[in-house]
Amino acid sequence: MTVTVQAVPMFADNYAWLLRESGTGATAIVDPADPEAVLAATGHQLATILLTHHHADHTAGTDEVRARTGATVVGARADAHRLPRLYTGVAEGDTIAFGNTRARIIETPGHTRGHIAFFFPDDALLFCGDTLFSLGCGRLLEGTAAEMFASLAKLAALPPETRVFCGHEYTAGNAHFALTVEPDNAALQARAAEVTRLRAAGTPTVPSILAEELAANPFMRAPTAARLGEIRAAKDRF
């Protein structure tokens, strides 16, 4: 494995993700909202900050972490006007170097217009912010169901063994809702039981595995954008 990943919990249910590349020792943090939590985890040694989208619960600590570590900041070029100051602006299909490996940029609008995900193909790691959650997807705050459907289709096309690192610990609530959509889905039933055990033990439910999401997540399984929109509207009311 080229890249190892450590969860950095913050606030009530957020995760930042600390990455280390084994060949060079390079480090990066995904969505450093709480600077003290990030600096405690990194020991003030950090090369890169990766931002998935502009919401403050993902970006609020960026400027302080940058000031105290000298890290460069990577985010969506299209959203540069509402992100912290970027060192590198990226778009669909771009790649960024991280030590001896690289990450590919996937534009995933729906939750926000400028949302992006970072995919590391050498290790099959996906950092997807608030687009895809375990057993859920992000609210359609700025985008449409069609945009979210297309974004999730891009992620669904990644290798099934991909580990999915999302931005929040929402899985228990997502499981509760998902069972109202597909109560007879055996894969979903098994995942919901696993989530109950993990949370009872105080253990994170993420990362998940993409193959599991394809089998159990009703948003990933929606056959059309219209159906995804119906499910998302029902979740908003749930």
Backbone as CSV, one residue per row, in Angstrom:
resi,resn,N_x,N_y,N_z,CA_x,CA_y,CA_z,C_x,C_y,C_z
1,MET,0.841,-1.193,0.000,0.000,0.000,0.000,0.877,1.244,0.000
2,THR,0.563,2.167,-0.900,1.337,3.392,-1.025,0.909,4.443,-0.017
3,VAL,-0.401,4.585,0.175,-0.954,5.636,1.029,-1.701,5.014,2.205
4,THR,-1.377,5.455,3.410,-2.143,5.071,4.584,-3.021,6.252,4.991
5,VAL,-4.152,5.932,5.623,-5.153,6.950,5.932,-5.549,6.844,7.396
6,GLN,-5.625,7.980,8.054,-6.042,8.060,9.453,-7.221,9.019,9.567
7,ALA,-8.278,8.592,10.255,-9.412,9.473,10.504,-9.040,10.520,11.542
8,VAL,-9.483,11.746,11.317,-9.325,12.827,12.285,-10.732,13.335,12.609
9,PRO,-11.368,12.797,13.655,-12.729,13.243,13.989,-12.727,14.688,14.458
10,MET,-13.807,15.385,14.153,-13.947,16.777,14.594,-15.422,17.141,14.641
11,PHE,-15.726,18.126,15.494,-17.098,18.561,15.693,-17.954,17.353,16.114
12,ALA,-19.248,17.385,15.799,-20.127,16.312,16.258,-19.976,15.050,15.428
13,ASP,-19.779,15.213,14.119,-19.809,14.017,13.260,-18.975,14.162,11.997
14,ASN,-18.043,15.134,11.962,-17.186,15.318,10.792,-15.947,14.447,10.864
15,TYR,-15.424,14.118,9.685,-14.102,13.519,9.574,-13.247,14.341,8.616
16,ALA,-12.038,14.681,9.042,-10.961,14.983,8.102,-10.167,13.692,7.942
17,TRP,-9.386,13.610,6.880,-8.609,12.391,6.624,-7.147,12.766,6.422
18,LEU,-6.278,12.149,7.225,-4.840,12.381,7.152,-4.196,11.278,6.326
19,LEU,-3.499,11.677,5.271,-2.867,10.741,4.342,-1.352,10.803,4.511
20,ARG,-0.716,9.628,4.437,0.749,9.547,4.429,1.174,8.634,3.283
21,GLU,2.105,9.138,2.472,2.633,8.356,1.355,3.920,7.687,1.805
22,SER,3.973,6.364,1.706,5.048,5.598,2.354,6.412,5.843,1.737
23,GLY,6.482,6.089,0.442,7.778,6.221,-0.204,8.537,7.470,0.191
24,THR,7.828,8.568,0.354,8.478,9.851,0.638,8.151,10.401,2.017
25,GLY,7.126,9.844,2.662,6.675,10.397,3.935,5.809,11.630,3.789
26,ALA,5.420,11.986,2.564,4.570,13.148,2.343,3.243,12.967,3.065
27,THR,2.683,14.074,3.553,1.412,14.039,4.265,0.430,15.022,3.641
28,ALA,-0.854,14.683,3.729,-1.916,15.567,3.254,-3.110,15.411,4.177
29,ILE,-3.933,16.429,4.226,-5.161,16.373,4.996,-6.318,16.747,4.080
30,VAL,-7.398,15.985,4.175,-8.611,16.270,3.416,-9.599,16.997,4.321
31,ASP,-9.998,18.192,3.946,-11.054,18.973,4.609,-10.752,19.274,6.086
32,PRO,-9.772,20.148,6.336,-9.317,20.431,7.706,-10.156,21.516,8.388
33,ALA,-11.364,21.181,8.787,-12.262,22.188,9.357,-11.825,22.660,10.735
34,ASP,-11.318,21.763,11.568,-10.910,22.093,12.942,-9.390,22.119,13.001
35,PRO,-8.776,23.289,13.026,-7.319,23.341,12.923,-6.605,22.656,14.081
36,GLU,-7.132,22.764,15.303,-6.438,22.156,16.433,-6.435,20.636,16.324
37,ALA,-7.551,20.061,15.891,-7.592,18.606,15.702,-6.605,18.167,14.626
38,VAL,-6.536,18.945,13.555,-5.624,18.607,12.460,-4.177,18.731,12.900
39,LEU,-3.830,19.812,13.567,-2.447,20.021,13.980,-2.015,19.005,15.026
40,ALA,-2.942,18.589,15.888,-2.611,17.541,16.852,-2.319,16.225,16.146
41,ALA,-3.057,15.938,15.079,-2.866,14.683,14.358,-1.615,14.698,13.497
42,THR,-1.265,15.874,12.956,-0.143,15.946,12.021,1.184,16.272,12.695
43,GLY,1.132,16.762,13.934,2.366,17.235,14.550,2.958,18.414,13.813
44,HIS,2.098,19.210,13.177,2.508,20.396,12.427,3.361,20.063,11.200
45,GLN,3.379,18.793,10.790,4.107,18.393,9.592,3.082,18.038,8.518
46,LEU,2.965,18.882,7.490,1.917,18.688,6.505,2.331,19.345,5.198
47,ALA,2.182,18.585,4.095,2.582,19.114,2.792,1.419,19.715,2.019
48,THR,0.230,19.093,2.137,-0.858,19.446,1.231,-2.190,19.422,1.955
49,ILE,-3.052,20.368,1.604,-4.435,20.406,2.058,-5.319,20.182,0.833
50,LEU,-6.212,19.198,0.919,-7.131,18.876,-0.168,-8.546,19.254,0.257
51,LEU,-9.211,20.076,-0.529,-10.561,20.547,-0.200,-11.572,19.974,-1.187
52,THR,-12.633,19.343,-0.656,-13.658,18.770,-1.533,-14.723,19.781,-1.932
53,HIS,-15.065,20.721,-1.018,-16.073,21.735,-1.342,-15.994,22.867,-0.337
54,HIS,-16.781,23.904,-0.553,-16.561,25.168,0.134,-17.190,25.276,1.523
55,HIS,-18.024,24.347,1.941,-18.733,24.506,3.207,-17.769,24.625,4.385
56,ALA,-18.120,25.477,5.332,-17.215,25.792,6.433,-16.884,24.594,7.295
57,ASP,-17.805,23.630,7.395,-17.504,22.451,8.211,-16.502,21.525,7.530
58,HIS,-15.982,21.954,6.383,-14.898,21.237,5.699,-13.665,22.125,5.489
59,THR,-13.836,23.429,5.514,-12.741,24.323,5.135,-12.290,25.291,6.221
60,ALA,-13.027,25.412,7.320,-12.830,26.530,8.248,-11.415,26.625,8.818
61,GLY,-10.728,25.506,8.954,-9.390,25.541,9.525,-8.272,25.707,8.523
62,THR,-8.619,25.835,7.253,-7.608,25.808,6.195,-6.542,26.881,6.368
63,ASP,-6.953,28.121,6.558,-5.977,29.206,6.607,-5.044,29.067,7.802
64,GLU,-5.574,28.661,8.954,-4.710,28.498,10.122,-3.752,27.332,9.935
65,VAL,-4.250,26.214,9.396,-3.363,25.064,9.156,-2.286,25.437,8.146
66,ARG,-2.654,26.146,7.103,-1.666,26.593,6.118,-0.613,27.483,6.770
67,ALA,-1.065,28.415,7.604,-0.135,29.360,8.227,0.839,28.656,9.154
68,ARG,0.399,27.596,9.808,1.229,26.927,10.808,2.036,25.753,10.261
69,THR,1.750,25.331,9.033,2.484,24.198,8.462,3.161,24.529,7.137
70,GLY,2.711,25.577,6.466,3.228,25.868,5.133,2.646,24.995,4.047
71,ALA,1.591,24.248,4.356,0.994,23.342,3.372,0.397,24.117,2.206
72,THR,0.465,23.521,1.019,-0.207,24.085,-0.145,-1.654,23.591,-0.182
73,VAL,-2.528,24.363,-0.800,-3.959,24.074,-0.794,-4.429,23.763,-2.213
74,VAL,-5.153,22.644,-2.344,-5.692,22.199,-3.630,-7.212,22.172,-3.527
75,GLY,-7.898,22.762,-4.489,-9.348,22.753,-4.516,-9.863,23.024,-5.908
76,ALA,-11.174,23.039,-6.044,-11.796,23.200,-7.353,-11.546,24.589,-7.926
77,ARG,-11.000,24.623,-9.120,-10.757,25.904,-9.793,-12.066,26.681,-9.962
78,ALA,-13.142,25.975,-10.261,-14.421,26.631,-10.493,-14.993,27.270,-9.237
79,ASP,-14.544,26.834,-8.084,-15.052,27.356,-6.813,-14.011,28.206,-6.096
80,ALA,-12.978,28.625,-6.789,-11.886,29.362,-6.132,-12.371,30.631,-5.457
81,HIS,-13.448,31.223,-5.966,-13.949,32.478,-5.405,-14.571,32.298,-4.026
82,ARG,-14.886,31.075,-3.619,-15.486,30.872,-2.294,-14.786,29.789,-1.483
83,LEU,-13.618,29.402,-1.917,-12.738,28.539,-1.140,-11.633,29.381,-0.518
84,PRO,-10.957,28.855,0.513,-9.729,29.518,0.953,-8.747,29.637,-0.224
85,ARG,-7.815,30.547,-0.112,-6.876,30.803,-1.208,-6.182,29.514,-1.641
86,LEU,-6.277,29.217,-2.932,-5.731,27.979,-3.478,-4.311,28.185,-3.998
87,TYR,-3.485,27.167,-3.805,-2.182,27.097,-4.465,-2.357,26.445,-5.835
88,THR,-3.240,25.426,-5.894,-3.520,24.722,-7.142,-5.024,24.585,-7.305
89,GLY,-5.557,25.123,-8.409,-6.951,24.922,-8.762,-7.063,23.782,-9.760
90,VAL,-8.016,22.885,-9.534,-8.102,21.672,-10.340,-9.510,21.515,-10.915
91,ALA,-9.613,20.652,-11.937,-10.883,20.387,-12.596,-10.906,18.915,-13.024
92,GLU,-12.037,18.504,-13.553,-12.252,17.119,-13.971,-11.085,16.585,-14.797
93,GLY,-10.573,15.424,-14.393,-9.521,14.765,-15.152,-8.112,15.186,-14.817
94,ASP,-7.947,16.288,-14.081,-6.606,16.673,-13.645,-6.061,15.638,-12.674
95,THR,-4.742,15.584,-12.555,-4.107,14.765,-11.541,-3.157,15.640,-10.730
96,ILE,-2.980,15.263,-9.476,-2.039,15.961,-8.614,-1.070,14.941,-8.031
97,ALA,0.179,15.342,-7.897,1.188,14.471,-7.321,1.086,14.493,-5.804
98,PHE,1.280,13.316,-5.204,1.357,13.200,-3.747,2.451,12.189,-3.446
99,GLY,3.645,12.691,-3.113,4.777,11.786,-2.966,5.018,11.044,-4.270
100,ASN,5.082,9.727,-4.178,5.332,8.901,-5.358,4.060,8.432,-6.047
101,THR,2.912,8.936,-5.620,1.661,8.518,-6.239,0.908,9.756,-6.715
102,ARG,-0.277,9.544,-7.270,-1.056,10.646,-7.799,-2.525,10.443,-7.465
103,ALA,-3.253,11.553,-7.421,-4.702,11.518,-7.261,-5.344,12.119,-8.496
104,ARG,-6.450,11.523,-8.891,-7.228,12.034,-10.023,-8.419,12.822,-9.499
105,ILE,-8.720,13.931,-10.146,-9.831,14.791,-9.748,-11.094,14.356,-10.487
106,ILE,-12.168,14.193,-9.715,-13.482,13.868,-10.275,-14.446,14.965,-9.841
107,GLU,-15.032,15.674,-10.794,-16.025,16.681,-10.455,-17.346,15.994,-10.120
108,THR,-17.901,16.338,-8.941,-19.097,15.647,-8.454,-20.141,16.657,-7.970
109,PRO,-20.679,17.489,-8.856,-21.681,18.457,-8.423,-22.972,17.773,-7.996
110,GLY,-23.740,18.516,-7.213,-25.009,18.014,-6.699,-25.256,18.593,-5.326
111,HIS,-24.370,18.249,-4.394,-24.430,18.847,-3.062,-24.062,20.326,-3.149
112,THR,-22.953,20.621,-3.816,-22.588,21.984,-4.196,-22.202,21.970,-5.676
113,ARG,-22.204,23.134,-6.279,-21.889,23.220,-7.710,-20.446,22.829,-7.990
114,GLY,-19.537,23.210,-7.095,-18.116,23.011,-7.354,-17.501,21.839,-6.619
115,HIS,-18.304,20.905,-6.172,-17.785,19.774,-5.388,-16.858,18.909,-6.238
116,ILE,-15.753,18.463,-5.635,-14.857,17.518,-6.301,-14.543,16.368,-5.353
117,ALA,-14.071,15.279,-5.927,-13.560,14.138,-5.166,-12.138,13.860,-5.620
118,PHE,-11.372,13.233,-4.731,-9.990,12.854,-5.014,-9.903,11.331,-5.025
119,PHE,-9.458,10.762,-6.141,-9.331,9.311,-6.272,-7.873,8.946,-6.480
120,PHE,-7.361,8.062,-5.618,-5.981,7.576,-5.710,-6.017,6.175,-6.311
121,PRO,-5.772,6.031,-7.613,-5.948,4.728,-8.256,-4.975,3.668,-7.795
122,ASP,-3.759,4.040,-7.398,-2.787,3.026,-6.990,-3.253,2.250,-5.763
123,ASP,-4.011,2.892,-4.910,-4.486,2.247,-3.688,-6.009,2.134,-3.636
124,ALA,-6.691,2.575,-4.680,-8.156,2.538,-4.737,-8.766,3.230,-3.518
125,LEU,-8.415,4.501,-3.347,-8.916,5.322,-2.250,-9.711,6.489,-2.838
126,LEU,-10.923,6.703,-2.323,-11.776,7.788,-2.782,-12.135,8.693,-1.613
127,PHE,-11.849,9.976,-1.764,-12.211,10.980,-0.767,-13.288,11.855,-1.403
128,CYS,-14.529,11.635,-0.970,-15.680,12.138,-1.711,-16.476,13.187,-0.957
129,GLY,-15.962,13.700,0.167,-16.625,14.785,0.863,-18.061,14.465,1.206
130,ASP,-18.986,15.313,0.713,-20.406,15.145,1.013,-21.214,14.731,-0.208
131,THR,-20.566,14.175,-1.228,-21.313,13.652,-2.377,-21.887,12.281,-2.045
132,LEU,-21.038,11.345,-1.707,-21.445,9.984,-1.380,-21.145,9.719,0.082
133,PHE,-22.176,9.325,0.829,-22.001,8.838,2.196,-22.228,7.339,2.203
134,SER,-21.787,6.683,3.251,-22.145,5.280,3.385,-23.651,5.179,3.585
135,LEU,-24.302,4.506,2.660,-25.759,4.312,2.623,-26.523,5.606,2.375
136,GLY,-25.850,6.641,1.872,-26.546,7.897,1.611,-25.845,8.731,0.568
137,CYS,-26.368,9.938,0.355,-25.707,10.932,-0.482,-26.012,12.301,0.096
138,GLY,-25.306,13.311,-0.352,-25.474,14.652,0.177,-26.791,15.287,-0.238
139,ARG,-27.245,16.238,0.565,-28.423,17.013,0.193,-28.154,17.780,-1.100
140,LEU,-29.196,17.996,-1.866,-29.078,18.739,-3.123,-29.228,20.225,-2.824
141,LEU,-28.192,20.797,-2.226,-28.263,22.181,-1.781,-28.097,23.173,-2.920
142,GLU,-27.252,22.850,-3.886,-27.006,23.755,-5.002,-27.237,23.091,-6.352
143,GLY,-27.351,21.804,-6.380,-27.463,21.077,-7.633,-28.806,20.387,-7.775
144,THR,-28.925,19.619,-8.839,-30.154,18.913,-9.174,-29.975,17.415,-8.978
145,ALA,-31.092,16.721,-8.986,-31.034,15.266,-8.919,-30.272,14.700,-10.106
146,ALA,-30.434,15.313,-11.276,-29.709,14.833,-12.459,-28.204,14.972,-12.280
147,GLU,-27.771,16.081,-11.685,-26.337,16.267,-11.447,-25.819,15.251,-10.436
148,MET,-26.555,15.047,-9.356,-26.124,14.063,-8.364,-26.112,12.664,-8.952
149,PHE,-27.104,12.336,-9.758,-27.160,11.027,-10.405,-25.922,10.817,-11.275
150,ALA,-25.546,11.835,-12.044,-24.354,11.724,-12.893,-23.086,11.621,-12.058
151,SER,-23.036,12.365,-10.953,-21.856,12.306,-10.083,-21.711,10.920,-9.464
152,LEU,-22.805,10.373,-8.964,-22.734,9.039,-8.361,-22.410,7.974,-9.407
153,ALA,-22.852,8.181,-10.644,-22.510,7.237,-11.708,-21.004,7.222,-11.966
154,LYS,-20.373,8.397,-11.908,-18.909,8.438,-12.051,-18.235,7.621,-10.954
155,LEU,-18.707,7.796,-9.722,-18.091,7.077,-8.609,-18.384,5.582,-8.703
156,ALA,-19.576,5.229,-9.173,-19.941,3.818,-9.306,-19.045,3.089,-10.301
157,ALA,-18.458,3.834,-11.233,-17.605,3.229,-12.254,-16.181,2.956,-11.773
158,LEU,-15.842,3.386,-10.575,-14.511,3.116,-10.024,-14.406,1.641,-9.635
159,PRO,-13.201,1.140,-9.390,-13.063,-0.271,-9.017,-13.900,-0.624,-7.788
160,PRO,-14.554,-1.782,-7.793,-15.459,-2.121,-6.683,-14.769,-2.233,-5.339
161,GLU,-13.453,-2.469,-5.341,-12.724,-2.578,-4.076,-12.342,-1.220,-3.499
162,THR,-12.691,-0.151,-4.183,-12.354,1.197,-3.719,-12.882,1.435,-2.308
163,ARG,-12.027,1.973,-1.450,-12.461,2.385,-0.113,-12.971,3.817,-0.181
164,VAL,-14.135,4.031,0.411,-14.859,5.289,0.285,-14.757,6.057,1.601
165,PHE,-14.051,7.193,1.558,-13.841,8.038,2.731,-14.708,9.285,2.572
166,CYS,-15.825,9.308,3.276,-16.737,10.447,3.182,-16.482,11.414,4.334
167,GLY,-17.257,12.496,4.378,-16.958,13.571,5.311,-17.693,13.537,6.630
168,HIS,-18.631,12.590,6.813,-19.437,12.592,8.030,-19.750,11.179,8.505
169,GLU,-19.987,11.071,9.804,-20.457,9.826,10.422,-21.989,9.849,10.453
170,TYR,-22.569,9.578,9.274,-24.021,9.617,9.116,-24.622,8.227,8.919
171,THR,-23.822,7.177,8.982,-24.261,5.886,8.468,-25.431,5.298,9.228
172,ALA,-25.470,5.449,10.548,-26.571,4.861,11.316,-27.910,5.460,10.893
173,GLY,-27.974,6.793,10.801,-29.200,7.433,10.350,-29.535,7.082,8.912
174,ASN,-28.508,7.010,8.063,-28.741,6.627,6.672,-29.296,5.212,6.569
175,ALA,-28.791,4.308,7.397,-29.275,2.926,7.376,-30.748,2.860,7.767
176,HIS,-31.104,3.622,8.786,-32.486,3.645,9.253,-33.418,4.069,8.120
177,PHE,-33.037,5.126,7.400,-33.855,5.571,6.270,-33.811,4.569,5.130
178,ALA,-32.626,4.073,4.785,-32.483,3.183,3.633,-33.372,1.957,3.756
179,LEU,-33.558,1.472,4.956,-34.410,0.295,5.165,-35.878,0.592,4.880
180,THR,-36.269,1.862,4.889,-37.637,2.193,4.487,-37.783,2.181,2.970
181,VAL,-36.659,2.327,2.258,-36.680,2.326,0.796,-36.575,0.907,0.258
182,GLU,-35.677,0.112,0.817,-35.456,-1.265,0.367,-35.458,-2.206,1.566
183,PRO,-36.606,-2.435,2.185,-36.640,-3.247,3.406,-36.230,-4.697,3.194
184,ASP,-36.309,-5.191,1.984,-35.996,-6.601,1.716,-34.597,-6.802,1.139
185,ASN,-33.783,-5.756,1.114,-32.432,-5.846,0.553,-31.522,-6.513,1.582
186,ALA,-31.091,-7.745,1.288,-30.291,-8.506,2.256,-28.949,-7.842,2.522
187,ALA,-28.335,-7.269,1.487,-27.049,-6.586,1.684,-27.222,-5.378,2.591
188,LEU,-28.299,-4.661,2.423,-28.586,-3.507,3.276,-28.868,-3.953,4.703
189,GLN,-29.625,-5.010,4.874,-29.904,-5.525,6.211,-28.612,-5.896,6.937
190,ALA,-27.699,-6.544,6.208,-26.429,-6.946,6.812,-25.579,-5.733,7.171
191,ARG,-25.543,-4.747,6.275,-24.765,-3.536,6.547,-25.364,-2.771,7.723
192,ALA,-26.672,-2.689,7.807,-27.316,-1.989,8.921,-26.985,-2.663,10.249
193,ALA,-26.980,-3.988,10.263,-26.625,-4.706,11.493,-25.171,-4.455,11.863
194,GLU,-24.293,-4.425,10.851,-22.880,-4.145,11.105,-22.707,-2.737,11.672
195,VAL,-23.424,-1.788,11.123,-23.335,-0.399,11.585,-23.789,-0.289,13.035
196,THR,-24.840,-0.989,13.379,-25.313,-0.980,14.767,-24.237,-1.494,15.702
197,ARG,-23.560,-2.575,15.316,-22.485,-3.137,16.150,-21.318,-2.157,16.265
198,LEU,-20.935,-1.556,15.149,-19.801,-0.626,15.155,-20.085,0.581,16.039
199,ARG,-21.258,1.151,15.906,-21.563,2.347,16.683,-21.710,2.020,18.166
200,ALA,-22.222,0.850,18.477,-22.327,0.443,19.881,-20.954,0.333,20.516
201,ALA,-19.959,-0.012,19.699,-18.582,-0.130,20.187,-17.816,1.180,20.082
202,GLY,-18.472,2.236,19.604,-17.798,3.517,19.435,-16.818,3.543,18.281
203,THR,-17.031,2.676,17.296,-16.117,2.529,16.167,-16.678,3.229,14.937
204,PRO,-15.851,3.928,14.156,-16.359,4.555,12.927,-16.926,3.526,11.955
205,THR,-17.907,3.948,11.185,-18.494,3.077,10.164,-17.867,3.286,8.796
206,VAL,-16.965,4.233,8.704,-16.304,4.530,7.437,-14.790,4.438,7.630
207,PRO,-14.049,4.097,6.571,-14.500,3.993,5.185,-15.370,2.765,4.945
208,SER,-16.192,2.884,3.921,-16.923,1.730,3.420,-16.237,1.265,2.139
209,ILE,-16.781,0.228,1.547,-16.257,-0.315,0.294,-17.265,-0.028,-0.808
210,LEU,-16.797,0.401,-1.956,-17.698,0.786,-3.025,-18.642,-0.351,-3.399
211,ALA,-18.146,-1.576,-3.451,-19.024,-2.701,-3.795,-20.190,-2.816,-2.817
212,GLU,-19.933,-2.529,-1.541,-20.997,-2.563,-0.540,-22.020,-1.461,-0.800
213,GLU,-21.542,-0.286,-1.190,-22.463,0.808,-1.486,-23.324,0.479,-2.704
214,LEU,-22.733,-0.129,-3.700,-23.499,-0.501,-4.888,-24.575,-1.530,-4.561
215,ALA,-24.328,-2.351,-3.554,-25.289,-3.382,-3.175,-26.346,-2.891,-2.203
216,ALA,-26.019,-1.863,-1.399,-26.886,-1.520,-0.273,-27.364,-0.077,-0.235
217,ASN,-26.715,0.823,-0.924,-27.034,2.248,-0.821,-28.152,2.584,-1.813
218,PRO,-29.336,3.001,-1.344,-30.445,3.240,-2.281,-30.187,4.357,-3.269
219,PHE,-29.323,5.303,-2.935,-29.011,6.381,-3.867,-28.114,5.881,-4.991
220,MET,-27.183,4.994,-4.687,-26.345,4.404,-5.719,-27.141,3.428,-6.587
221,ARG,-28.219,2.907,-6.058,-29.010,1.897,-6.753,-30.192,2.504,-7.523
222,ALA,-30.412,3.803,-7.368,-31.525,4.440,-8.070,-31.350,4.291,-9.582
223,PRO,-32.354,3.816,-10.306,-32.187,3.560,-11.743,-32.222,4.808,-12.608
224,THR,-32.805,5.887,-12.097,-32.922,7.122,-12.870,-32.689,8.316,-11.950
225,ALA,-32.415,9.459,-12.571,-32.261,10.682,-11.796,-33.569,11.048,-11.096
226,ALA,-34.693,10.802,-11.766,-35.975,11.121,-11.147,-36.193,10.308,-9.877
227,ARG,-35.842,9.043,-9.929,-36.003,8.203,-8.746,-35.061,8.648,-7.642
228,LEU,-33.828,8.987,-7.995,-32.907,9.508,-6.980,-33.498,10.754,-6.327
229,GLY,-34.074,11.640,-7.125,-34.676,12.842,-6.575,-35.811,12.527,-5.621
230,GLU,-36.606,11.521,-5.938,-37.699,11.115,-5.050,-37.145,10.598,-3.723
231,ILE,-36.096,9.775,-3.806,-35.524,9.224,-2.585,-34.883,10.326,-1.741
232,ARG,-34.197,11.261,-2.411,-33.552,12.349,-1.658,-34.595,13.240,-0.997
233,ALA,-35.691,13.509,-1.679,-36.752,14.323,-1.076,-37.357,13.615,0.123
234,ALA,-37.522,12.294,0.017,-38.046,11.534,1.151,-37.079,11.562,2.319
235,LYS,-35.780,11.471,2.025,-34.781,11.543,3.101,-34.798,12.919,3.771
236,ASP,-35.002,13.962,2.993,-35.052,15.316,3.564,-36.211,15.461,4.547
237,ARG,-37.279,14.716,4.318,-38.446,14.788,5.205,-38.391,13.777,6.343
238,PHE,-37.439,12.868,6.290,-37.429,11.706,7.187,-37.137,12.125,8.628
